[in-house]
């Protein structure tokens, strides 16, 4: 997998997102990964059409889940975003697991090497786009051939190497704790904070769907994680748009304000009852809570 050339190094991403605005910003998700059909992404198929729909509704940004780094050689996401007037909130890497079964915690060192190559290439293209790279499902988990302790050690080693590369190129990484049914690496923000402690360019992605399963007090967990949080997945308890589940949202927004969070609230939710209505419900909820 070739890394893109002629890379332009942007302002460090965490500084850009936190210093150019004092308000939280809205984002919607787009997937170009056929294997993720049925998953929690609002828009599909055409990035340009998805961007235009998001812009009409009033979103600030779009979060992109590509099948591989090579996707951006065929789709000029930066030019489209500039022309349409959207920011790129983040670039996901879940296809590394869905399509290629790569993870940072695999027992096979050759698989771990391929996972690092995939993530390093994705980090380069994300940085070109001025966006952070998400590590969620590619963190892996323990299994018959790798103990829980070994899996965590492999994950930390991979994160350290990627963080060093992000530091060298001006990029940022978002590490996402997942619920217990998807990983046994880190399930809570506290565990995620411990995993990334000491890393310079890696922050937490706090996903409200996962937090609803694992956190006893979501608002308090946000306050304790504080500035370690770099991104929010704005999803209700049933992984639908905010307002279609049973989360009590205002305390979570208040907690984000208390830590000075001014990044994205990005809707990684099921496209229910359909993409247009899921997106419309999301932006109404964003305006109701984050703009009030």
N, C-alpha and C positions, 0 to 999 in steps of 0.2 A: 504494500500500500504506500504510494508516494505521498510525501508531504507537500502541500502547496508551496510555491515559491513566491518571491516578491512580497513577502509579508510586511505589512505596515504595523508598527507597534503602537497601539493606542495608549491613551492615558490609563493608568492602572484602573481596573474595572471597579473595584470597591470604592475608590475615590470618586470616580465619575458618577456612580449611582447615588452616593451619599452627599456629595457636596453641591450638585447642580440643582437639587430640589429639596424642599422641606416637607413634601407630601408623598404619601404612598401612590404608586402608579398601577394601572390595570394592565393585565396581560391575558391572552387566550392561547390555548395550545393547538398545534398543528402537527400531524403525523404523516410522514411519507413512507411508513414501514408497513407493507401489506400484512406481515405476521402479527401486527398489533391491532388488527381489525377486531372490534368488540371491546377494545381497551379504553381507558379514560383519557381520550383526546377529543376535543370538540370538532376541529376541522380536519379534513382529509383531502386527498387527491391533488388539488392544484394549490401551490403556495401562493401564487398571485391572486387567485380568486379568494382564498382564505384571508389574505392580507386586506384586500379591498372590502370584504364583508366586515372584518374587524374594525377597519377605519370608519366605515359608515356608522357603526354602532357606538363609536367613541372610545375604543380601546387605545391605550398608549403603546402597546407592544405585542409581539407575538413570540411564543416559545416554540422552537423547532425541534422535532425528533426525526432525524434523517436516518436512512438505512446504513450509511457509512460516510466517512469524510468525503468520499468521491462524489457524493450527491451534489456538493457545492461546486463541482466542476461543470455540472450540467444546468444548475439553477443559480443565477446570480442573486442571491438573497440580499446582499448589501445594496445593490442598485434598486431592486424592487422596493426594499424598505425605505430607501431615500425618496424614490419617486412617489410612493404612496403616502409617506409621512408617518411611518411606524418605527419604533425601536425594536431591536431583537433582544428579548429579555434573557434568554438562555438557550443552550443547545444540549439536548439530551443524548445519552449514549446507550439507552436500553436495547437498541438493536444489536449491540455487541453480544448480549446474552440471548435475545430472542432469535436472531438469525444464525449466530455463529457459536453459541454456547461458550462464550469466553467470560471468565471472571478472574478477579485478582486473587481469589482464594482457592483456585483449583489445585488439586494435589499434584497435577502434572506440571513441572516447571516450564515445559514447552508451551502449554496452554496459557500459563501466566505471562510468558514472554509475548505471545500473540495478543493477549489482552492489553499489555502495556503498549505495544505498537499501535493497536487500534485507538487507545485512549490518548496517546501522545499525538497522533495525527489529528484526532478530533479536537484536542486542546488547541492545536495550531490554527485550525479553521475557525473555531469559536473565537479565538483571540483576534483573528483577522476581522471578524464581524463585530468586535467590541463587546462580546458577550461571554459570560462564564459557561463552563462546561459542567454538566451534572453527572455525578456518579451515584447511581441508585442500585439497580439490579445487578450491575457488573461487580458490585462488592463481593458477591458470592455468599457462601455459607459453609458450615462444616458438613461432613458426610462420612461415608464408610471409610474413605481413605485419607481424611484430614480431620484432625480433632478441632474442637472449638477454639482451643488456645492457638493451635497452628494457623487456623483460618484467620484469626484476628491479627496474628503476627504477619501473615502474608499481606493482608489488607493494609496494615500500617506501613509496611515496607513499600508497597505500591503507591500509597498516598504520599509518602515522603519523596519518592522519586518524581512523581507528577508535580508536587508542590514546588520542588526545586526548578523544574522546567518552566512552570508557570511564572515563577519569580524571574527567570532569565528572559522571558519574552513579554512580560507585562500582562499575563493572563490571570484568570481566577478559576477556582474549582469550587463546586458546591457539592458537599457530601450529604446524602439523604438517609437518615435513619428510617427503616421500614418496619412494618408490623411483623409480629412473630411468625406469621404464616408465610412470609416471604424471605426472611433471613433470621439468623441467630447471631449476627454480628453486632449491630447496635439497633435497638428498638425505640429508645427514648432520646430526647434532646440531651439529657445529662450524659448518657452513654456516648452519644455522638460528639459532645464537647470534649469528653476524655479522649476519644479516638483521634481528634484533630488537634489536640493540645500541642502547642509549639510550632505548628505549621503556619507559615506566613501568608500564603495566598489561598488558603482553603477555609471556607465558611460552611455553616449548616444550611441545608434546605429543610425548613420546617413544613411538613405536609400535614394539613389538618385532618385528612382522612386517617392517616396512620396514627397521628397523635390521639385521635378520638378512641382508638383501640387500646393504646399503650399508656397514655398519661393519666394519672389520677386527677390532676388539675392542670389543664392545658394552659391557662393564663399564667399560672405561677411558673410553669416550665419555661414559657417564653421569657418571663422576667428574669429567671435565673440564667438562662442561656445568654441573654443580653446581646452585646455586639457580635457574638459569634454567629448570629443568624444573618444570613445574606440573601435569603430568598424565601418566599412563602408559596406553597401550593394551596390555593383558595378553594377548598372543596368541602362539601358538607359531609355529615356522618355516613351517608349512603353513597358517597362518591359521585353525587350529582351536584348541580349548581347550588351555590349557597342560597338557602331559603327553601330548598326542596327536601331537606333532612331535618334533624332535630338539634343541631348545634345552637348554642347560645352565643351569638357572634360578637355582640358588643364588648363583653369583657376581653375577648381576644384582640380586638382592635385597640382597646384601651391599653392592654399590655404592650402591644407593639409601639404605641405612641410613647409609653413610659420609658422604653429603651431607645427612643429616638430613631426607630426604623422608618426609612423612607425609600425602600426598594419596591419591588413588584409584588402584587397579589395576583398570582397567575393561576388561571382556572384549568387545572388538570382534572377534568371530570368526564363522566360518560356523556355522549351527545344525545341526551334524553330530554324531552320526548323526540327531539331531532336537533341537529347542530344549531340551526338558527334560533330556536327557542331556548336552548341551553345557553347560547352566547348572550341573548337578550336578557335572560334572567340573571346571568352573572353580572352584566354591566349595571343593571338596576340595583342589585345587591351591593355592588362596589360603591355606587353613588350614595346609596342609603347609609352605609356604615362608614366607609373610608372618607367620604366627602362631607359628612355631617359635622 
